Structures are given as C-alpha cells and as structure tokens.
C-alpha cells in the first residue's frame, strides 16, 4: 500500500506574523508583500473565518498565547483550540497564496518597467 504524504504548503500567515520573509526578492520586496498582506489579512480574518477561528487566531498571533492558554480563556479543550487554529490557518493561507502571487507579479512588473525606463 502506497502512503502519500501531503506536502507542507507555505505558511503565509506565520511568515507574516513572525517575519520569516521570503528568500526571493530581497528586503524591499518582502516589505511590499508585508504591506499588502496587512491590508488584506484583517478583511480575510473577519470575512472568511468563524468567530471561534477568528478569536483563536487573534489570541495566538496578536497576544502570543499558547493553545493551552487560549483553551482556558475560551473554556475549550486544547485539541479543540488546535483544530480551530489549524482550520483557520488553512483558510487564510489558501487565500493569501493568491494575494502573494498577485503582489509578486506586480513587483516583477514594476522592476521590469523600472529597468526599461533606466531608473
């Protein structure tokens, strides 16, 4: 029996919050991506997540709380908090990958035009 492992996709959410950046494009490109994400991320979190998913992510990223701390605050089990965070990150990362692709394409086009104009 062949067991296939799911590849671990880029975690755009962790990259955004923890400043892991991207080795492609340099510091200015990473800053442009971070600015773009800072515009879209609050919208995605409010529009695409359930209230519990939203609250769990806010506690995790904005307050730096552990899953155990979040579970105590929300009167939930730690595995339930873990599932909320995991499903929320899947939703957000799925949306952010399209944003990332659009911003990367825009940066590439800007750099191409900048070179062709001799700046």
ZIJOVEN-V602150 format. One record per pair of residues at least 12 apart in sequence whose ideal C-beta (glycine too) atoms are under 7 Angstrom apart, sorted by the first residue. I is the first residue (numbers start at 0). GAP is how many residues later the second one is. Records with the same first field share a line. If there is no record, write none. Layout:
I = GAP / GAP
This chain:
8 = 84
10 = 82
11 = 81 / 84 / 85 / 88
12 = 76 / 79 / 80 / 83
15 = 18 / 21 / 25
16 = 44
24 = 82
28 = 78
31 = 71 / 75
32 = 67 / 70
35 = 63 / 67
36 = 59 / 62
39 = 59
43 = 48 / 51
44 = 12 / 47
47 = 43 / 47
48 = 39 / 42
51 = 32
52 = 31 / 34 / 35
54 = 19
55 = 14 / 25 / 28 / 29 / 32
56 = 28 / 31
58 = 14
59 = 25
66 = 14 / 15 / 18
